[in-house]
Amino acid sequence: MPDLTGAVWRKSSRSNNGGNCVEVADNLPGVVGLRDSKDPSGPVLAFSPAAWTAFVTGVQRDTFGN
């Protein structure tokens, strides 16, 4: 697991107040963290910055369908 000390977590700009939110920490060198906002001490998914960029681009382009 990468060192997430110093991670600054922010909610997705697409989150609503319904409780289905994720938080991302993209301020760390070499890793982007993703976690469930309802469980901040729970598990974290870690991505390389390139993988995260590819995922976000795919979502923006609707590559994954609905």
N, C-alpha and C positions, 0 to 999 in steps of 0.2 A: 504494500500500500504506500503510495506517495505521501510525503510529509505535507499535510494541509495546514500546518501552523501558519497563522497570518492570513488565512483565507478570508476574503470579504464576500459574504454570501448576499445575493440579491434575488428577489423573486422574478419570475418570468414576467415580461411586460404583457403577456397574454393571459396571465392568471386572473381569476375572478375571486370573489369572496366565498365561493362555494366549498372551499377546502381542498380542491384538487390542484394543488400548486407544487411546483418544483422550484428549487433555488439553484443558482449556478455561481460558482466561484471561478472567475477567469482572470484573476489578478496574480496568479502564481506562475513562476517560470516552468515551462515544460509540462504543465498539467492543467486540465480543466475539470473541476469537480461538479457533480450533480447530485442533489439529495432531495428527499421529500420534506417539504417545509413543515409538515405536521410532526416529523420525527427528526429534529436537528441533531440528535446524538446517535441516530441510527446509521445504517450503511450508506456509503458514498460510492457512486460510480465515478471512475477516473478515466479521462480520455486524453489523448495527445491533442495539442491545439489543432493539428491538421485534421484529425478525425472529427473533432467538434465542429470545425468550419465546414467540413463535408456534410455532416449531419444537418446543420442549420441551413446550409444552401439547399440541400435536398428537401427539407420541410418548406422553405420559401418557394421552391419551384413545384411543390406538390408531387415530388418524385415518388413518394410512397403511397399515393392514392388515399382514398378515404375508407 
